[in-house]
Amino acid sequence: MIVRLAQERDFTGLLGLAAQVEHWFGPMVGKPDFHSALDKHIRRSTALVAVSGSDVLGGLLFGSKAPIHQVHWLVVSEKARGKGVGRALMADATHRFVRGPGSIEVITFGADHPGAVASGARVFYECLGFSPAEAADPGPEGGSRQVYRRAVI
């Protein structure tokens, strides 16, 4: 597996990842706003992909306005979950984009959201040193969301 900056040729693979998680996040693949966000992150070199051969195993969209850095989107393919892909994407993003002092924030499922346990997202972020913080606005599908935050020195 290699983690690298996403390129235009990865667009279709990133849409494929989005299709795998629409049941938790609501429609993305057919939404022009999502396409625009992917394109913008790719052009700004703030999108990463984890690949094995021609397979896109995971993707991450990142944003920084120091001192707050944000994971805008992190998805790992169903077949690659639990194999270190998400951890590798986060490590690369932290190395590449984050300068302290400050914090890294991500909005993930609220504790009562059906995807909270099924996706493993909350446990994943906690294992990376993130702590649950304030509630966030509900997701597009109406499910609860929560900010997770990790200090960066």
ChimeraX attribute file (.defattr): number of C-alpha atoms within 10 A of each C-alpha:
attribute: neighborCount
match mode: 1-to-1
recipient: residues
	/A:1	14
	/A:2	13
	/A:3	21
	/A:4	16
	/A:5	19
	/A:6	26
	/A:7	15
	/A:8	11
	/A:9	8
	/A:10	20
	/A:11	15
	/A:12	12
	/A:13	20
	/A:14	24
	/A:15	17
	/A:16	16
	/A:17	20
	/A:18	24
	/A:19	17
	/A:20	15
	/A:21	18
	/A:22	13
	/A:23	11
	/A:24	19
	/A:25	17
	/A:26	15
	/A:27	15
	/A:28	16
	/A:29	18
	/A:30	10
	/A:31	9
	/A:32	10
	/A:33	11
	/A:34	15
	/A:35	15
	/A:36	11
	/A:37	14
	/A:38	23
	/A:39	17
	/A:40	14
	/A:41	20
	/A:42	19
	/A:43	13
	/A:44	12
	/A:45	15
	/A:46	19
	/A:47	25
	/A:48	25
	/A:49	28
	/A:50	24
	/A:51	19
	/A:52	12
	/A:53	9
	/A:54	8
	/A:55	13
	/A:56	24
	/A:57	26
	/A:58	27
	/A:59	29
	/A:60	25
	/A:61	23
	/A:62	21
	/A:63	20
	/A:64	17
	/A:65	9
	/A:66	14
	/A:67	14
	/A:68	18
	/A:69	23
	/A:70	19
	/A:71	18
	/A:72	17
	/A:73	16
	/A:74	21
	/A:75	22
	/A:76	26
	/A:77	23
	/A:78	13
	/A:79	8
	/A:80	13
	/A:81	15
	/A:82	13
	/A:83	10
	/A:84	12
	/A:85	23
	/A:86	24
	/A:87	15
	/A:88	17
	/A:89	24
	/A:90	21
	/A:91	13
	/A:92	18
	/A:93	22
	/A:94	16
	/A:95	10
	/A:96	11
	/A:97	13
	/A:98	23
	/A:99	17
	/A:100	13
	/A:101	11
	/A:102	16
	/A:103	19
	/A:104	22
	/A:105	22
	/A:106	21
	/A:107	22
	/A:108	25
	/A:109	27
	/A:110	22
	/A:111	14
	/A:112	11
	/A:113	15
	/A:114	13
	/A:115	20
	/A:116	18
	/A:117	14
	/A:118	10
	/A:119	17
	/A:120	13
	/A:121	17
	/A:122	22
	/A:123	13
	/A:124	14
	/A:125	20
	/A:126	14
	/A:127	11
	/A:128	12
	/A:129	12
	/A:130	20
	/A:131	15
	/A:132	19
	/A:133	14
	/A:134	11
	/A:135	15
	/A:136	15
	/A:137	12
	/A:138	13
	/A:139	17
	/A:140	12
	/A:141	12
	/A:142	12
	/A:143	17
	/A:144	20
	/A:145	20
	/A:146	20
	/A:147	18
	/A:148	22
	/A:149	22
	/A:150	19
	/A:151	15
	/A:152	15
	/A:153	9
